[in-house]
Amino acid sequence: MLGLGDLKQTRAYQEARQEEREELLTKTVPLLLQTGMSVEQIATQLDFPVETIQRFAPKTN
């Protein structure tokens, strides 16, 4: 029988977790930038690499 630890190791579980993170960052990063936080501050507070936060920052022209 599969335990919770085994379930967390499955590809389906890992992909679902990644999708959840991306959805959260898609919504959160623009809002935090609007409050005046920098990409670096957001990365520090959310414990993500700066490069990851930059991917979710709106592109300005």
C-alpha distance matrix in Angstrom:
0.0 3.8 6.5 10.0 11.4 9.3 10.4 13.9 14.2 14.0 17.5 17.4 16.7 19.4 21.8 21.5 22.3 25.2 26.5 26.5 28.4 30.9 31.5 32.1 34.5 36.3 37.2 37.7 39.7 42.7 43.0 43.0 45.6 47.7 47.9 49.4 46.6 46.7 43.9 43.8 43.5 40.7 38.8 39.4 38.4 35.2 34.3 34.4 36.7 40.1 39.5 36.4 38.5 41.4 39.3 39.0 42.6 44.9 47.2 50.8 53.8
3.8 0.0 3.8 6.8 8.0 5.7 6.6 10.1 10.6 10.6 14.2 14.2 13.2 15.8 18.3 18.0 18.6 21.5 23.0 22.9 24.7 27.2 28.0 28.6 30.8 32.7 33.7 34.2 36.0 39.0 39.4 39.4 41.9 44.1 44.3 45.8 42.9 42.9 40.1 40.0 39.8 36.9 35.1 35.7 34.7 31.5 30.6 30.7 32.9 36.3 35.7 32.7 34.7 37.6 35.6 35.3 38.9 41.2 43.6 47.2 50.2
6.5 3.8 0.0 3.8 5.4 5.2 6.3 8.8 10.2 11.3 15.0 15.0 13.0 15.4 18.4 17.8 17.6 20.8 22.5 21.9 23.4 26.3 27.0 27.1 29.4 31.6 32.4 32.5 34.4 37.5 37.7 37.4 40.1 42.3 42.2 43.7 40.7 40.9 38.3 38.0 37.6 34.8 33.0 33.3 32.2 29.2 28.3 28.7 31.2 34.6 34.4 31.4 33.3 36.4 34.7 34.2 37.6 40.2 42.7 46.2 49.4
10.0 6.8 3.8 0.0 3.8 5.4 5.0 6.3 8.8 10.3 13.7 13.4 10.7 12.9 16.0 15.0 14.4 17.7 19.5 18.5 19.9 23.0 23.7 23.5 25.8 28.1 28.8 28.8 30.8 33.9 34.0 33.7 36.4 38.6 38.4 40.0 37.1 37.3 34.8 34.6 34.0 31.2 29.5 29.9 28.6 25.6 24.9 25.4 28.1 31.4 31.3 28.2 29.9 33.1 31.5 30.8 34.2 36.8 39.4 42.9 46.1
11.4 8.0 5.4 3.8 0.0 3.8 5.4 5.3 6.7 9.3 12.7 13.5 10.8 12.0 15.6 15.4 14.3 17.2 19.6 18.9 19.7 22.7 24.0 23.8 25.6 28.2 29.2 28.9 30.5 33.8 34.1 33.5 36.0 38.5 38.4 39.5 36.4 36.3 33.6 33.1 32.8 30.3 28.2 28.4 27.6 24.6 23.4 23.8 26.2 29.7 29.6 26.8 28.8 31.9 30.4 30.2 33.6 36.4 38.8 42.2 45.5
9.3 5.7 5.2 5.4 3.8 0.0 3.8 5.5 5.3 7.0 10.7 11.7 10.0 11.5 14.7 15.0 14.8 17.4 19.6 19.6 20.7 23.3 24.7 25.0 26.8 29.0 30.3 30.4 31.9 35.1 35.7 35.4 37.7 40.2 40.3 41.5 38.4 38.2 35.2 34.9 34.9 32.2 30.1 30.6 30.0 26.8 25.6 25.5 27.6 31.0 30.5 27.7 29.9 32.8 31.0 31.0 34.5 37.1 39.4 42.9 46.0
10.4 6.6 6.3 5.0 5.4 3.8 0.0 3.8 5.3 5.5 8.9 8.8 6.9 9.3 12.1 11.8 12.0 14.9 16.6 16.6 18.2 20.7 21.7 22.2 24.3 26.2 27.4 27.8 29.5 32.6 33.1 33.1 35.5 37.8 38.1 39.4 36.6 36.5 33.6 33.7 33.6 30.6 28.7 29.6 28.7 25.4 24.6 24.3 26.6 29.8 29.2 26.1 28.1 31.0 29.0 28.7 32.2 34.6 37.0 40.6 43.6
13.9 10.1 8.8 6.3 5.3 5.5 3.8 0.0 3.8 5.6 8.3 8.7 5.7 6.9 10.3 10.3 9.5 12.2 14.5 14.3 15.2 18.0 19.3 19.6 21.4 23.6 24.9 25.0 26.5 29.7 30.3 30.0 32.3 34.7 35.0 36.2 33.2 33.0 30.1 30.0 30.0 27.1 25.1 25.9 25.2 21.8 20.9 20.6 22.9 26.2 25.8 22.7 24.8 27.7 25.9 25.7 29.2 31.8 34.2 37.7 40.8
14.2 10.6 10.2 8.8 6.7 5.3 5.3 3.8 0.0 3.8 6.6 8.6 7.0 7.0 10.4 11.6 11.2 13.0 15.6 16.2 16.8 19.1 21.0 21.6 22.9 25.0 26.8 26.9 27.9 31.2 32.2 31.8 33.7 36.5 36.9 37.8 34.7 34.1 30.9 30.7 31.1 28.4 26.0 27.0 26.7 23.4 21.9 21.3 23.0 26.4 25.6 22.9 25.4 28.1 26.1 26.4 30.0 32.6 34.7 38.3 41.2
14.0 10.6 11.3 10.3 9.3 7.0 5.5 5.6 3.8 0.0 3.8 5.4 5.3 6.4 8.7 10.1 10.9 12.5 14.5 15.6 16.9 18.7 20.3 21.5 22.9 24.5 26.4 27.1 28.2 31.2 32.3 32.4 34.2 36.8 37.5 38.6 35.7 35.1 31.8 32.1 32.6 29.6 27.4 28.8 28.5 24.9 23.8 22.8 24.4 27.5 26.3 23.4 26.0 28.4 26.0 26.2 30.0 32.3 34.2 37.9 40.7
17.5 14.2 15.0 13.7 12.7 10.7 8.9 8.3 6.6 3.8 0.0 3.8 5.5 5.1 6.0 8.5 9.9 10.5 12.2 14.2 15.4 16.4 18.3 20.0 21.1 22.3 24.6 25.5 26.4 29.1 30.6 30.9 32.4 34.9 36.0 36.9 34.1 33.3 30.0 30.5 31.3 28.3 26.0 27.8 27.7 24.1 23.1 21.5 22.8 25.6 24.0 21.2 23.9 25.9 23.3 23.7 27.5 29.6 31.3 35.0 37.7
17.4 14.2 15.0 13.4 13.5 11.7 8.8 8.7 8.6 5.4 3.8 0.0 3.8 5.5 5.2 6.1 8.7 9.9 10.6 12.4 14.4 15.4 16.5 18.4 20.1 21.0 22.9 24.2 25.5 28.0 29.3 29.9 31.6 33.9 35.0 36.3 33.8 33.3 30.1 30.9 31.5 28.2 26.4 28.3 27.8 24.1 23.7 22.2 23.8 26.5 24.9 21.7 24.0 26.1 23.3 23.2 27.0 28.8 30.8 34.5 37.2
16.7 13.2 13.0 10.7 10.8 10.0 6.9 5.7 7.0 5.3 5.5 3.8 0.0 3.8 5.5 5.1 6.2 8.7 9.9 10.6 12.5 14.4 15.4 16.6 18.5 20.0 21.5 22.4 23.9 26.7 27.6 28.0 30.0 32.3 33.0 34.4 31.7 31.5 28.5 29.1 29.3 26.0 24.3 25.9 25.1 21.4 21.1 20.1 22.2 25.0 24.0 20.6 22.6 25.2 22.8 22.4 26.1 28.3 30.5 34.2 37.1
19.4 15.8 15.4 12.9 12.0 11.5 9.3 6.9 7.0 6.4 5.1 5.5 3.8 0.0 3.8 5.5 5.1 6.2 8.7 9.9 10.7 12.4 14.3 15.4 16.6 18.3 20.3 20.9 21.9 24.8 26.1 26.1 27.9 30.5 31.3 32.3 29.5 28.9 25.7 26.1 26.6 23.5 21.5 23.2 22.8 19.1 18.4 17.0 18.8 21.7 20.6 17.4 19.7 22.2 19.9 20.0 23.7 26.0 28.1 31.7 34.7
21.8 18.3 18.4 16.0 15.6 14.7 12.1 10.3 10.4 8.7 6.0 5.2 5.5 3.8 0.0 3.8 5.4 5.1 6.2 8.7 9.9 10.6 12.3 14.3 15.4 16.3 18.6 19.8 20.7 23.3 24.8 25.3 26.8 29.2 30.4 31.5 29.0 28.3 25.0 26.0 26.7 23.4 21.6 23.9 23.5 19.8 19.5 17.5 19.1 21.5 19.9 16.6 18.9 21.0 18.2 18.2 21.9 23.9 25.8 29.5 32.3
21.5 18.0 17.8 15.0 15.4 15.0 11.8 10.3 11.6 10.1 8.5 6.1 5.1 5.5 3.8 0.0 3.8 5.4 5.1 6.2 8.7 9.9 10.6 12.4 14.3 15.3 16.9 18.2 19.8 22.2 23.3 24.1 25.9 28.0 29.1 30.6 28.2 28.1 25.1 26.3 26.5 23.0 21.7 23.8 22.9 19.1 19.4 18.0 20.1 22.4 21.2 17.6 19.2 21.6 19.0 18.2 21.9 23.7 26.0 29.7 32.6
22.3 18.6 17.6 14.4 14.3 14.8 12.0 9.5 11.2 10.9 9.9 8.7 6.2 5.1 5.4 3.8 0.0 3.8 5.4 5.1 6.3 8.7 9.9 10.6 12.4 14.2 15.7 16.3 17.7 20.6 21.5 21.8 23.8 26.1 26.8 28.2 25.6 25.4 22.5 23.4 23.4 20.0 18.6 20.4 19.5 15.7 15.8 14.7 17.2 19.7 19.0 15.4 16.9 19.7 17.6 16.8 20.4 22.7 25.2 28.7 31.8
25.2 21.5 20.8 17.7 17.2 17.4 14.9 12.2 13.0 12.5 10.5 9.9 8.7 6.2 5.1 5.4 3.8 0.0 3.8 5.4 5.1 6.2 8.6 9.9 10.6 12.2 14.5 15.1 15.9 18.7 20.2 20.4 21.9 24.5 25.6 26.6 23.9 23.4 20.2 21.2 21.7 18.4 16.7 19.1 18.7 14.9 14.9 12.9 14.8 17.0 15.8 12.3 14.2 16.6 14.2 13.9 17.6 19.9 22.1 25.7 28.7
26.5 23.0 22.5 19.5 19.6 19.6 16.6 14.5 15.6 14.5 12.2 10.6 9.9 8.7 6.2 5.1 5.4 3.8 0.0 3.8 5.5 5.1 6.1 8.6 9.9 10.4 12.5 14.1 15.3 17.5 19.0 19.9 21.4 23.4 24.9 26.2 24.1 23.8 20.8 22.4 22.8 19.2 18.2 20.9 20.1 16.3 17.1 15.1 17.0 18.6 17.3 13.7 14.9 17.0 14.3 13.2 16.9 18.6 21.0 24.6 27.5
26.5 22.9 21.9 18.5 18.9 19.6 16.6 14.3 16.2 15.6 14.2 12.4 10.6 9.9 8.7 6.2 5.1 5.4 3.8 0.0 3.8 5.5 5.2 6.2 8.6 9.9 11.0 12.1 14.0 16.4 17.2 18.0 20.1 22.0 22.9 24.6 22.4 22.7 20.1 21.6 21.4 17.7 17.1 19.4 18.0 14.3 15.6 14.3 17.0 18.6 18.1 14.3 14.8 17.5 15.4 13.6 17.0 18.9 21.7 25.1 28.3
28.4 24.7 23.4 19.9 19.7 20.7 18.2 15.2 16.8 16.9 15.4 14.4 12.5 10.7 9.9 8.7 6.3 5.1 5.5 3.8 0.0 3.8 5.5 5.1 6.2 8.5 10.1 10.3 11.5 14.5 15.5 15.6 17.5 19.9 20.7 22.0 19.5 19.4 16.7 17.9 17.9 14.3 13.4 15.7 14.7 10.9 12.0 10.6 13.2 14.9 14.6 10.8 11.3 14.3 12.6 11.1 14.4 16.9 19.7 23.0 26.4
30.9 27.2 26.3 23.0 22.7 23.3 20.7 18.0 19.1 18.7 16.4 15.4 14.4 12.4 10.6 9.9 8.7 6.2 5.1 5.5 3.8 0.0 3.8 5.4 5.1 6.0 8.7 9.8 10.3 12.7 14.5 15.1 16.4 18.6 20.2 21.3 19.1 18.7 15.8 17.7 18.1 14.5 13.8 16.8 16.2 12.6 13.9 11.6 13.4 14.3 13.3 9.6 10.1 12.3 9.9 8.4 11.9 14.0 16.6 20.1 23.2
31.5 28.0 27.0 23.7 24.0 24.7 21.7 19.3 21.0 20.3 18.3 16.5 15.4 14.3 12.3 10.6 9.9 8.6 6.1 5.2 5.5 3.8 0.0 3.8 5.5 5.1 6.5 8.6 10.3 12.0 13.2 14.6 16.2 17.8 19.4 21.1 19.4 19.7 17.3 19.6 19.5 15.7 15.8 18.7 17.4 14.0 16.0 14.3 16.5 17.1 16.4 12.8 12.3 14.5 12.3 9.7 12.8 14.2 17.2 20.4 23.6
32.1 28.6 27.1 23.5 23.8 25.0 22.2 19.6 21.6 21.5 20.0 18.4 16.6 15.4 14.3 12.4 10.6 9.9 8.6 6.2 5.1 5.4 3.8 0.0 3.8 5.5 5.4 5.9 8.3 10.7 11.0 11.9 14.2 15.9 16.8 18.7 16.8 17.5 15.4 17.4 16.7 12.9 13.4 15.9 14.1 10.9 13.4 12.4 15.1 15.7 15.9 12.3 11.2 14.0 12.8 9.9 12.4 14.4 17.7 20.6 24.1
34.5 30.8 29.4 25.8 25.6 26.8 24.3 21.4 22.9 22.9 21.1 20.1 18.5 16.6 15.4 14.3 12.4 10.6 9.9 8.6 6.2 5.1 5.5 3.8 0.0 3.8 5.3 5.0 5.5 8.3 9.7 10.1 11.6 13.9 15.1 16.3 14.3 14.3 11.9 14.1 14.0 10.3 10.6 13.6 12.5 9.5 11.8 10.1 12.2 12.3 12.4 9.0 7.5 10.2 9.3 6.4 8.9 11.4 14.6 17.5 21.1
36.3 32.7 31.6 28.1 28.2 29.0 26.2 23.6 25.0 24.5 22.3 21.0 20.0 18.3 16.3 15.3 14.2 12.2 10.4 9.9 8.5 6.0 5.1 5.5 3.8 0.0 3.8 5.8 6.2 7.3 9.3 10.9 11.7 13.4 15.4 16.9 15.5 15.6 13.4 16.2 16.4 12.8 13.5 16.8 15.8 13.1 15.4 13.4 15.0 14.4 13.9 10.8 9.3 10.7 9.0 5.6 8.0 9.2 12.5 15.5 18.9
37.2 33.7 32.4 28.8 29.2 30.3 27.4 24.9 26.8 26.4 24.6 22.9 21.5 20.3 18.6 16.9 15.7 14.5 12.5 11.0 10.1 8.7 6.5 5.4 5.3 3.8 0.0 3.8 6.1 6.5 6.9 9.2 10.9 11.7 13.4 15.6 14.7 15.7 14.3 17.1 16.5 12.9 14.5 17.3 15.6 13.3 16.3 15.1 17.1 16.5 16.7 13.7 11.5 13.2 12.3 8.6 9.8 10.7 14.3 16.7 20.2
37.7 34.2 32.5 28.8 28.9 30.4 27.8 25.0 26.9 27.1 25.5 24.2 22.4 20.9 19.8 18.2 16.3 15.1 14.1 12.1 10.3 9.8 8.6 5.9 5.0 5.8 3.8 0.0 3.8 5.7 5.3 6.2 8.6 10.0 10.9 12.9 11.5 12.8 11.7 14.2 13.0 9.5 11.5 13.9 12.0 10.1 13.5 12.8 15.1 14.4 15.4 12.7 9.9 12.2 12.3 8.8 9.5 11.2 14.9 17.0 20.7
39.7 36.0 34.4 30.8 30.5 31.9 29.5 26.5 27.9 28.2 26.4 25.5 23.9 21.9 20.7 19.8 17.7 15.9 15.3 14.0 11.5 10.3 10.3 8.3 5.5 6.2 6.1 3.8 0.0 3.8 5.4 5.2 6.1 8.6 10.1 11.0 9.3 9.7 8.2 11.2 10.7 7.4 9.3 12.3 11.2 9.8 12.7 11.4 12.8 11.4 12.4 10.3 6.9 8.8 9.5 6.3 6.1 8.5 12.0 14.0 17.8
42.7 39.0 37.5 33.9 33.8 35.1 32.6 29.7 31.2 31.2 29.1 28.0 26.7 24.8 23.3 22.2 20.6 18.7 17.5 16.4 14.5 12.7 12.0 10.7 8.3 7.3 6.5 5.7 3.8 0.0 3.8 5.5 5.1 6.2 8.9 10.1 9.8 10.5 9.8 13.3 12.9 10.2 12.6 15.5 14.5 13.5 16.4 15.0 16.1 14.1 14.7 13.0 9.7 10.2 10.8 7.4 5.8 6.5 10.1 11.6 15.3
43.0 39.4 37.7 34.0 34.1 35.7 33.1 30.3 32.2 32.3 30.6 29.3 27.6 26.1 24.8 23.3 21.5 20.2 19.0 17.2 15.5 14.5 13.2 11.0 9.7 9.3 6.9 5.3 5.4 3.8 0.0 3.8 5.4 5.1 6.6 9.1 9.2 11.2 11.5 14.5 13.1 10.5 13.6 15.8 13.9 13.4 16.8 16.3 18.0 16.3 17.5 15.7 12.2 13.4 14.3 10.8 9.5 10.1 13.7 14.7 18.3
43.0 39.4 37.4 33.7 33.5 35.4 33.1 30.0 31.8 32.4 30.9 29.9 28.0 26.1 25.3 24.1 21.8 20.4 19.9 18.0 15.6 15.1 14.6 11.9 10.1 10.9 9.2 6.2 5.2 5.5 3.8 0.0 3.8 5.3 5.2 6.8 5.8 8.1 8.8 11.3 9.5 7.2 10.7 12.4 10.7 10.9 14.2 14.1 15.7 13.9 15.9 14.5 10.8 12.4 14.1 11.1 9.6 11.3 14.6 15.5 19.2
45.6 41.9 40.1 36.4 36.0 37.7 35.5 32.3 33.7 34.2 32.4 31.6 30.0 27.9 26.8 25.9 23.8 21.9 21.4 20.1 17.5 16.4 16.2 14.2 11.6 11.7 10.9 8.6 6.1 5.1 5.4 3.8 0.0 3.8 5.4 5.3 5.0 6.2 7.2 10.4 9.5 8.1 11.2 13.4 12.6 13.0 15.8 15.1 15.8 13.2 14.9 14.2 10.4 10.8 12.9 10.4 7.8 9.1 11.8 12.1 15.8
47.7 44.1 42.3 38.6 38.5 40.2 37.8 34.7 36.5 36.8 34.9 33.9 32.3 30.5 29.2 28.0 26.1 24.5 23.4 22.0 19.9 18.6 17.8 15.9 13.9 13.4 11.7 10.0 8.6 6.2 5.1 5.3 3.8 0.0 3.8 5.3 7.3 9.3 11.0 14.0 12.8 11.5 14.9 16.8 15.5 16.0 19.1 18.6 19.5 17.0 18.5 17.7 14.0 14.2 15.9 13.1 10.4 10.4 13.1 12.8 16.1
47.9 44.3 42.2 38.4 38.4 40.3 38.1 35.0 36.9 37.5 36.0 35.0 33.0 31.3 30.4 29.1 26.8 25.6 24.9 22.9 20.7 20.2 19.4 16.8 15.1 15.4 13.4 10.9 10.1 8.9 6.6 5.2 5.4 3.8 0.0 3.8 5.8 9.1 11.5 13.7 11.5 10.8 14.6 15.6 14.0 15.2 18.4 18.6 19.9 17.6 19.8 19.0 15.2 16.0 18.2 15.4 13.0 13.8 16.5 16.2 19.5
49.4 45.8 43.7 40.0 39.5 41.5 39.4 36.2 37.8 38.6 36.9 36.3 34.4 32.3 31.5 30.6 28.2 26.6 26.2 24.6 22.0 21.3 21.1 18.7 16.3 16.9 15.6 12.9 11.0 10.1 9.1 6.8 5.3 5.3 3.8 0.0 3.8 6.4 9.6 11.5 9.8 10.1 13.6 14.5 13.7 15.4 18.1 18.1 18.8 16.1 18.4 18.3 14.6 14.9 17.7 15.5 12.7 13.7 15.8 15.1 18.3
46.6 42.9 40.7 37.1 36.4 38.4 36.6 33.2 34.7 35.7 34.1 33.8 31.7 29.5 29.0 28.2 25.6 23.9 24.1 22.4 19.5 19.1 19.4 16.8 14.3 15.5 14.7 11.5 9.3 9.8 9.2 5.8 5.0 7.3 5.8 3.8 0.0 3.8 6.7 8.1 6.1 6.5 10.0 10.8 10.2 12.0 14.4 14.6 15.3 12.8 15.5 15.4 11.8 12.7 15.7 13.9 11.5 13.5 15.8 15.8 19.3
46.7 42.9 40.9 37.3 36.3 38.2 36.5 33.0 34.1 35.1 33.3 33.3 31.5 28.9 28.3 28.1 25.4 23.4 23.8 22.7 19.4 18.7 19.7 17.5 14.3 15.6 15.7 12.8 9.7 10.5 11.2 8.1 6.2 9.3 9.1 6.4 3.8 0.0 3.8 5.3 5.1 6.3 8.6 9.9 10.6 12.2 13.8 13.3 13.1 10.1 12.7 13.3 10.0 10.1 13.6 12.6 10.1 12.5 14.1 14.3 17.6
43.9 40.1 38.3 34.8 33.6 35.2 33.6 30.1 30.9 31.8 30.0 30.1 28.5 25.7 25.0 25.1 22.5 20.2 20.8 20.1 16.7 15.8 17.3 15.4 11.9 13.4 14.3 11.7 8.2 9.8 11.5 8.8 7.2 11.0 11.5 9.6 6.7 3.8 0.0 3.8 5.5 5.2 6.1 8.6 10.0 10.5 11.6 10.3 9.7 6.6 9.0 9.6 6.4 6.7 10.2 9.7 7.9 11.0 12.6 13.7 17.1
43.8 40.0 38.0 34.6 33.1 34.9 33.7 30.0 30.7 32.1 30.5 30.9 29.1 26.1 26.0 26.3 23.4 21.2 22.4 21.6 17.9 17.7 19.6 17.4 14.1 16.2 17.1 14.2 11.2 13.3 14.5 11.3 10.4 14.0 13.7 11.5 8.1 5.3 3.8 0.0 3.8 5.5 5.1 6.2 8.7 10.0 10.2 9.5 8.6 5.9 9.3 10.5 8.2 9.1 12.6 12.7 11.4 14.7 16.1 17.1 20.3
43.5 39.8 37.6 34.0 32.8 34.9 33.6 30.0 31.1 32.6 31.3 31.5 29.3 26.6 26.7 26.5 23.4 21.7 22.8 21.4 17.9 18.1 19.5 16.7 14.0 16.4 16.5 13.0 10.7 12.9 13.1 9.5 9.5 12.8 11.5 9.8 6.1 5.1 5.5 3.8 0.0 3.8 5.4 5.1 6.1 8.5 9.6 10.2 10.7 8.9 12.4 12.7 9.9 11.6 14.8 14.0 12.8 16.0 17.9 18.8 22.2
40.7 36.9 34.8 31.2 30.3 32.2 30.6 27.1 28.4 29.6 28.3 28.2 26.0 23.5 23.4 23.0 20.0 18.4 19.2 17.7 14.3 14.5 15.7 12.9 10.3 12.8 12.9 9.5 7.4 10.2 10.5 7.2 8.1 11.5 10.8 10.1 6.5 6.3 5.2 5.5 3.8 0.0 3.8 5.4 5.1 5.9 8.0 8.1 9.5 8.1 11.2 10.4 7.3 9.8 12.4 11.1 10.5 13.8 16.3 17.8 21.4
38.8 35.1 33.0 29.5 28.2 30.1 28.7 25.1 26.0 27.4 26.0 26.4 24.3 21.5 21.6 21.7 18.6 16.7 18.2 17.1 13.4 13.8 15.8 13.4 10.6 13.5 14.5 11.5 9.3 12.6 13.6 10.7 11.2 14.9 14.6 13.6 10.0 8.6 6.1 5.1 5.4 3.8 0.0 3.8 5.6 5.3 5.5 4.9 5.8 5.3 8.6 8.0 6.1 9.0 11.4 11.1 11.3 15.0 17.1 19.0 22.5
39.4 35.7 33.3 29.9 28.4 30.6 29.6 25.9 27.0 28.8 27.8 28.3 25.9 23.2 23.9 23.8 20.4 19.1 20.9 19.4 15.7 16.8 18.7 15.9 13.6 16.8 17.3 13.9 12.3 15.5 15.8 12.4 13.4 16.8 15.6 14.5 10.8 9.9 8.6 6.2 5.1 5.4 3.8 0.0 3.8 5.6 5.1 6.7 7.9 8.1 11.7 11.4 9.9 12.6 15.2 14.8 14.9 18.5 20.6 22.2 25.6
38.4 34.7 32.2 28.6 27.6 30.0 28.7 25.2 26.7 28.5 27.7 27.8 25.1 22.8 23.5 22.9 19.5 18.7 20.1 18.0 14.7 16.2 17.4 14.1 12.5 15.8 15.6 12.0 11.2 14.5 13.9 10.7 12.6 15.5 14.0 13.7 10.2 10.6 10.0 8.7 6.1 5.1 5.6 3.8 0.0 3.8 5.6 8.0 10.5 10.8 14.1 13.0 11.0 14.1 16.3 15.1 15.3 18.7 21.3 22.9 26.6
35.2 31.5 29.2 25.6 24.6 26.8 25.4 21.8 23.4 24.9 24.1 24.1 21.4 19.1 19.8 19.1 15.7 14.9 16.3 14.3 10.9 12.6 14.0 10.9 9.5 13.1 13.3 10.1 9.8 13.5 13.4 10.9 13.0 16.0 15.2 15.4 12.0 12.2 10.5 10.0 8.5 5.9 5.3 5.6 3.8 0.0 3.8 5.7 9.0 10.1 12.7 10.7 9.2 12.8 14.2 13.0 14.0 17.5 20.3 22.4 26.1
34.3 30.6 28.3 24.9 23.4 25.6 24.6 20.9 21.9 23.8 23.1 23.7 21.1 18.4 19.5 19.4 15.8 14.9 17.1 15.6 12.0 13.9 16.0 13.4 11.8 15.4 16.3 13.5 12.7 16.4 16.8 14.2 15.8 19.1 18.4 18.1 14.4 13.8 11.6 10.2 9.6 8.0 5.5 5.1 5.6 3.8 0.0 3.8 6.9 9.1 11.7 10.2 9.9 13.3 14.7 14.4 15.7 19.4 21.8 24.0 27.6
34.4 30.7 28.7 25.4 23.8 25.5 24.3 20.6 21.3 22.8 21.5 22.2 20.1 17.0 17.5 18.0 14.7 12.9 15.1 14.3 10.6 11.6 14.3 12.4 10.1 13.4 15.1 12.8 11.4 15.0 16.3 14.1 15.1 18.6 18.6 18.1 14.6 13.3 10.3 9.5 10.2 8.1 4.9 6.7 8.0 5.7 3.8 0.0 3.8 6.4 8.2 6.4 6.9 10.3 11.3 11.6 13.2 17.0 19.0 21.6 25.0
36.7 32.9 31.2 28.1 26.2 27.6 26.6 22.9 23.0 24.4 22.8 23.8 22.2 18.8 19.1 20.1 17.2 14.8 17.0 17.0 13.2 13.4 16.5 15.1 12.2 15.0 17.1 15.1 12.8 16.1 18.0 15.7 15.8 19.5 19.9 18.8 15.3 13.1 9.7 8.6 10.7 9.5 5.8 7.9 10.5 9.0 6.9 3.8 0.0 3.8 5.3 5.3 6.7 8.9 10.3 11.7 13.0 16.7 18.0 20.5 23.6
40.1 36.3 34.6 31.4 29.7 31.0 29.8 26.2 26.4 27.5 25.6 26.5 25.0 21.7 21.5 22.4 19.7 17.0 18.6 18.6 14.9 14.3 17.1 15.7 12.3 14.4 16.5 14.4 11.4 14.1 16.3 13.9 13.2 17.0 17.6 16.1 12.8 10.1 6.6 5.9 8.9 8.1 5.3 8.1 10.8 10.1 9.1 6.4 3.8 0.0 3.8 5.4 5.2 6.2 8.8 10.3 10.5 14.1 15.2 17.2 20.3
39.5 35.7 34.4 31.3 29.6 30.5 29.2 25.8 25.6 26.3 24.0 24.9 24.0 20.6 19.9 21.2 19.0 15.8 17.3 18.1 14.6 13.3 16.4 15.9 12.4 13.9 16.7 15.4 12.4 14.7 17.5 15.9 14.9 18.5 19.8 18.4 15.5 12.7 9.0 9.3 12.4 11.2 8.6 11.7 14.1 12.7 11.7 8.2 5.3 3.8 0.0 3.8 5.5 5.0 6.5 9.1 10.0 13.3 13.8 16.4 19.1
36.4 32.7 31.4 28.2 26.8 27.7 26.1 22.7 22.9 23.4 21.2 21.7 20.6 17.4 16.6 17.6 15.4 12.3 13.7 14.3 10.8 9.6 12.8 12.3 9.0 10.8 13.7 12.7 10.3 13.0 15.7 14.5 14.2 17.7 19.0 18.3 15.4 13.3 9.6 10.5 12.7 10.4 8.0 11.4 13.0 10.7 10.2 6.4 5.3 5.4 3.8 0.0 3.8 5.4 5.3 7.0 9.2 12.6 13.9 16.9 20.0
38.5 34.7 33.3 29.9 28.8 29.9 28.1 24.8 25.4 26.0 23.9 24.0 22.6 19.7 18.9 19.2 16.9 14.2 14.9 14.8 11.3 10.1 12.3 11.2 7.5 9.3 11.5 9.9 6.9 9.7 12.2 10.8 10.4 14.0 15.2 14.6 11.8 10.0 6.4 8.2 9.9 7.3 6.1 9.9 11.0 9.2 9.9 6.9 6.7 5.2 5.5 3.8 0.0 3.8 5.4 5.4 6.4 10.2 12.1 14.7 18.1
41.4 37.6 36.4 33.1 31.9 32.8 31.0 27.7 28.1 28.4 25.9 26.1 25.2 22.2 21.0 21.6 19.7 16.6 17.0 17.5 14.3 12.3 14.5 14.0 10.2 10.7 13.2 12.2 8.8 10.2 13.4 12.4 10.8 14.2 16.0 14.9 12.7 10.1 6.7 9.1 11.6 9.8 9.0 12.6 14.1 12.8 13.3 10.3 8.9 6.2 5.0 5.4 3.8 0.0 3.8 5.4 5.1 8.3 9.2 11.8 14.9
39.3 35.6 34.7 31.5 30.4 31.0 29.0 25.9 26.1 26.0 23.3 23.3 22.8 19.9 18.2 19.0 17.6 14.2 14.3 15.4 12.6 9.9 12.3 12.8 9.3 9.0 12.3 12.3 9.5 10.8 14.3 14.1 12.9 15.9 18.2 17.7 15.7 13.6 10.2 12.6 14.8 12.4 11.4 15.2 16.3 14.2 14.7 11.3 10.3 8.8 6.5 5.3 5.4 3.8 0.0 3.8 5.7 8.2 9.1 12.5 15.4
39.0 35.3 34.2 30.8 30.2 31.0 28.7 25.7 26.4 26.2 23.7 23.2 22.4 20.0 18.2 18.2 16.8 13.9 13.2 13.6 11.1 8.4 9.7 9.9 6.4 5.6 8.6 8.8 6.3 7.4 10.8 11.1 10.4 13.1 15.4 15.5 13.9 12.6 9.7 12.7 14.0 11.1 11.1 14.8 15.1 13.0 14.4 11.6 11.7 10.3 9.1 7.0 5.4 5.4 3.8 0.0 3.8 6.4 8.7 12.0 15.4
42.6 38.9 37.6 34.2 33.6 34.5 32.2 29.2 30.0 30.0 27.5 27.0 26.1 23.7 21.9 21.9 20.4 17.6 16.9 17.0 14.4 11.9 12.8 12.4 8.9 8.0 9.8 9.5 6.1 5.8 9.5 9.6 7.8 10.4 13.0 12.7 11.5 10.1 7.9 11.4 12.8 10.5 11.3 14.9 15.3 14.0 15.7 13.2 13.0 10.5 10.0 9.2 6.4 5.1 5.7 3.8 0.0 3.8 6.3 8.9 12.5
44.9 41.2 40.2 36.8 36.4 37.1 34.6 31.8 32.6 32.3 29.6 28.8 28.3 26.0 23.9 23.7 22.7 19.9 18.6 18.9 16.9 14.0 14.2 14.4 11.4 9.2 10.7 11.2 8.5 6.5 10.1 11.3 9.1 10.4 13.8 13.7 13.5 12.5 11.0 14.7 16.0 13.8 15.0 18.5 18.7 17.5 19.4 17.0 16.7 14.1 13.3 12.6 10.2 8.3 8.2 6.4 3.8 0.0 3.8 6.3 9.8
47.2 43.6 42.7 39.4 38.8 39.4 37.0 34.2 34.7 34.2 31.3 30.8 30.5 28.1 25.8 26.0 25.2 22.1 21.0 21.7 19.7 16.6 17.2 17.7 14.6 12.5 14.3 14.9 12.0 10.1 13.7 14.6 11.8 13.1 16.5 15.8 15.8 14.1 12.6 16.1 17.9 16.3 17.1 20.6 21.3 20.3 21.8 19.0 18.0 15.2 13.8 13.9 12.1 9.2 9.1 8.7 6.3 3.8 0.0 3.8 6.7
50.8 47.2 46.2 42.9 42.2 42.9 40.6 37.7 38.3 37.9 35.0 34.5 34.2 31.7 29.5 29.7 28.7 25.7 24.6 25.1 23.0 20.1 20.4 20.6 17.5 15.5 16.7 17.0 14.0 11.6 14.7 15.5 12.1 12.8 16.2 15.1 15.8 14.3 13.7 17.1 18.8 17.8 19.0 22.2 22.9 22.4 24.0 21.6 20.5 17.2 16.4 16.9 14.7 11.8 12.5 12.0 8.9 6.3 3.8 0.0 3.8
53.8 50.2 49.4 46.1 45.5 46.0 43.6 40.8 41.2 40.7 37.7 37.2 37.1 34.7 32.3 32.6 31.8 28.7 27.5 28.3 26.4 23.2 23.6 24.1 21.1 18.9 20.2 20.7 17.8 15.3 18.3 19.2 15.8 16.1 19.5 18.3 19.3 17.6 17.1 20.3 22.2 21.4 22.5 25.6 26.6 26.1 27.6 25.0 23.6 20.3 19.1 20.0 18.1 14.9 15.4 15.4 12.5 9.8 6.7 3.8 0.0
